Amino acid sequence: EAGVTQFPSHSVIEKGQTVTLRCDPISGHDNLYWYRRVMGKEIKFLLHFVKESKQDESGMPNNRFLAERTGGTYSTLKVQPAELEDSGVYFCASSLGQGVVFNEQFFGPGTRLTVL
Amino acid sequence: SQQGEEDPQALSIQEGENATMNCSYKTSINNLQWYRQNSGRGLVHLILIRSNEREKHSGRLRVTLDTSKKSSSLLITASRAADTASYFCATVYGNKLVFGAGTILRVKS
């Protein structure tokens, strides 16, 4: 069974440009999460989809970030315009369930974003 | 903030030695997990310990949890070069994972 995949693995862009990251969750997983690790700091939650709906987007840093999950399958995270402080590793995860009872989140390999 | 903090921030040991990493958190938890991130690879779930457990083993991994001190430790025994990675503890807050800053472990062969 394929795991969570992310594309691209690495993106280098200039400040002010736009970048779109893609995440394909494990088939059948309704829950999809985005996290990021910026500048070697802790990994921080960005947002959580349940199917195509945003369940929690409290971690989105500002309105330069737009996440979508049309059709409830893959998700995209667009950064427009990118700033230097957006550099870091963006992780995607998916899980079968959610809630108080732990449902393991399976992580993808991450996309390393470098903004010059 | 519910974020956990790990110490040490970095640890360098010889192959075969044991490595111990500690994590502290701030709020009550249902469980605590440990993850590993190898360079260039994603996060791998290592082990989960529930709030009513004090110790758990998985292969060469041993995790302890002290809810009175809001702390956990991860022990890797007989370390190998392949254990070189960043290790993170994480707690669950609602539906999201809250990670600590991580410990960078380097195992020298």
Interface residues (C-beta under 8 A of the other chain):
Chain A: V4 Q6 S9 N31 Y33 Y35 K41 E42 I43 K44 F45 H48 Q55 D56 G59 F91 A93 Q98 G99 V100 F102 E104 Q105 F106 F107 G108 P109 G110 R112
Chain B: Q3 N30 N31 Q33 Y35 G40 R41 G42 L43 V44 H45 L48 F88 A90 V92 G94 N95 K96 L97 V98 F99 G100 A101 G102
